[in-house]
């Protein structure tokens, strides 16, 4: 199930495990029904995209897990800020450095 030749399998397991947490996160923001499911699926999609990029770059599992957790946190925080009425520019300034941090770490580990 796991290994270099079967790389999508761990990501599918992570997606299945992250979906209930993402749905609860959307519900905690006051969303219900289809809107909560949509926000939860988008949050899981972000985490899976970061995980796929980390797997394709052959990043160690510990760092990949940290990057995926950072993506989950950053997405949830950005949504909370936008719903609170913060400007898009303010949210980008607040959560953009987290994206850049993950990108720099990924590039440094990929070169190493």
N, C-alpha and C positions, 0 to 999 in steps of 0.2 A: 503493500500500500504506500509506503514512503520510500523516498530515495530520489536520486537525480533523474531517473527515467520516468517517474510517476509524480512529477511536481504538482499537478493540479489537485491531487487528492488531499494533501494537508490543508490547502487553501479552502477547499470545499468544507472540510470539517470545521475550520476556523469560522467560515461564514455561517455555518449552521449554529455554532456556539455564540457568535456575536449577534445574530438576529434577535433573539429574545431580549438581550440587553439593550439593543438599539431601539426596539419597540417600547420597552419600559422607559427609556430615555425620552422618547417622543411623547409618551403619555405623561411623563413628569413635566414636560413643557406645556401641558394642557391640550395636546392634540388627541383626537379620538378618531376611530374608524379609518377610512381610506387615507386621510391625511397623515395619521400616525404611521400607518403601514408604509406609505410613500417615503416619509422622512426616515423611517427605520431602514428601508431597503437602500436608500441613497447612502446612508451612513455605512452600511455593510459594504456597499459597492466601493466606497472610498477606501475602506480598510483592505478589501481584496485587491484593489488596484495597487496599493502600496506593497502588499504582500507579494503580488506577482512580479512587480519591479524588483523587489529585494531578492526573490528566488532567481530571476533571470540574471541578476548581477552577481549571484553566488555569494551573497552576504551571509555571515554566520547566523545561526538560528536565534541566538540570544539578542543580537542587534536587530534582526528582523522582527522579533516579538516586540521590542521596544519601539521601533518605528511604527508598527501597526497600532500599538497602544497610543502613541502620540497622535497618529492620524485620527483615531476614534475620539480622543479628547479634543483635538483641535476642531473637528467638525461639529461636535456637540457644543463647544464653547462659542463658535462662530454663529451657529444657529440661535443660541440663547441671546447673544449680543444683538443680532439683527432683529429678533423679535422684541427685544427691550426698547428698540427705537434708535439704536446707535447707527451712525452713518456707515455706509459701505466702506468708505475710506478708513474710518477708525477701526473697523473690524479687520481690514486688510493689514493695517499697521500693527494691530495687536496680535493677530494670529499668523500673519505672513512670515515673521521670523521663525516660527516653529517649522513651517514648510522649508524654509531655507536651511535651517539646522539639520533637518532630516536629509535634505538633498546633499549638503556638504558631507555629512557622515557617510552617506551611501557612496558618494564619489571617492572619498578617501579610502574607504574599505574596498571599493572595487579596484582601485589602483594598487592596493597593498598586496 
